[in-house]
């Protein structure tokens, strides 16, 4: 259990603003919500900082949805009041832009060509490692 808590604390729990345990009518949901609440509580929150709430819902029965919507709007108001909304929007737009560039570049770089087919064959028979193959492809396709 300790390793699970550390993994959650180091990962998702560091980025979440509201934690939702859906299907809260199922076995284990209460325990999961308590665990999330405990892990969120491990961190100290200075006055005025948002403390991510943990909420249980049963979406198919519309249970807890109104409360969830209320929490999402509270969080938005908090971001607006602290000036962090613009910062988050800018960060999200930059992340989206970078991902879009990567996706578009991958589409261009990975178009079928004789050199790509050769590299794929070399990879499949382990004649070349993925890093070397990627470097060769990039050198061939990108101007210096």
C-alpha positions, 0 to 999 in steps of 0.5 A, a space after each residue: 500500500 505504501 508504494 501505491 500511495 507514493 506512486 499516486 502522490 508522485 504522479 496523478 495526484 500532483 496534477 489533479 484539481 478534482 478527484 472523482 471516484 465514479 461508480 461509487 456504488 461498487 465495492 471498493 469505492 469508499 476505500 478508494 475515496 478514503 485512500 485518495 483523501 488520505 494521499 491528498 491530505 499528505 501535502 500541506 496547502 497554504 491558506 488560499 491554495 486550492 486543495 483538490 477535493 475527492 468526490 464520489 459519483 454514480 454517473 449512470 444514475 446522475 448521483 453526485 454530478 451536480 456536486 461535481 459541476 459545482 466543484 469544477 466551477 469553484 475551481 475555475 473561480 479560484 483560478 480566476 481569483 488567483 490569476 492562474 487561469 491565464 497561466 494555465 490556458 497559456 501552458 495548455 495551449 503551448 502543450 497542445 501546439 507542441 503535441 500538434 507539431 510532433 504529430 504533424 512532423 511524425 506524419 511527414 517523417 514516417 511517410 513510406 519511402 525506400 529508406 523507411 522500409 529498409 529501416 523498418 526491416 533492419 529493426 525487425 531483424 534487430 540489425 539496428 537499434 531504434 535510436 540509431 534508426 531514428 537518427 538515420 531517418 532524421 538525418 535523411 529527412 531533415 535539412 541540416 
